[in-house]
């Protein structure tokens, strides 16, 4: 079997161009958050789902809607409320009296981008309706599997669990989100610019699409060809294993989490203009990809321990592969970028 060829210079330039256009489009309404936008787009090109957690009014829904508006494709928004039913999300089979047959009426989950707004305000039963489709890209209704469009991305927003009227997301559902990010409060200067933009009507409704789902699908496939050397696979697994050995952690990172870190690192590396992953890519992504997957022991929570702090300690303890290992075994590509030993 021939080795998969990593992206060449022309493909890297194409990816960087689309990535930059999307970032600029989103940043025109989400001001002062370039790192947050880069992480969100990394999730998009990894075809992984994104959970945005923060207090109300910081721009969670703005970034979700900006992503949807920037990609020409089908998108739906579902406002999660305590009375929302699973069938309101996935769809329902109804008996048609005219032709005496059962017909499937798809729910809002049948779209390229699904915005699940304030997902943790719905009951766990309704939240669980997303488990199958987020993992398998299928919805099973009355024993019949229905595929959702590709690419498929769930962008969910949630308020901190300590706020009134919220439910904690089940661990099984949290594990299906590729990453969790936070927007945070803007600086004073940026917040003034936000007010100015609002008065001028620069909102997500004013955004134009800069690409379509076909291009996104092609670029997602391109990220899967980004080279990951064996030492880097080992590095991801050793970080995940280390989280399972700690007394302060009740449930460590799952194998799905290690896969998610590798996939995200491939997309992140390509956005940096490289056809291969380096350890720094994984170190940058460990917190947004792993933190929400950790379940801390009760006594650790009482002592004020956080998932972020634990992951920083793990990164300090796990040995990092040497820079030269990043391209170990990589097939030669005509016109590829020179090897970096930095």
Buried (B, 14 or more C-beta within 10 A) or exposed (E): EEEEBBBBBEBBEBBBEBBEEBBEBBBBBBBBBEEBBBBBBBBBBBBBBBBBBBEEEBBBBBBBBBBBBBBBBBBBBBEBBEEBBBBBBBBBEEEEEEEEEEEBEBBBBBBBBBBBBBBBBBBEEBBBBBBBBBBEBEBEBEEEEBEBEEBBBBBBBBBEEEEEEBBEBEBEBBBBBBBBBBBBEBEEEEEEBBEEBEEEEBBBEEBEBBBEBEBBBEBBEBBEBBBBBEBBBEBBBBBBBBBEEBEBBBBBBBEBBBBBBBBBBBBBBBBBEBBBBBBBBBBBBBBBBBBBBBBBBEEBEEEEBBBBEBBBBBBEEBEBBEBEBBBBEBEEBEEBBEEEEE
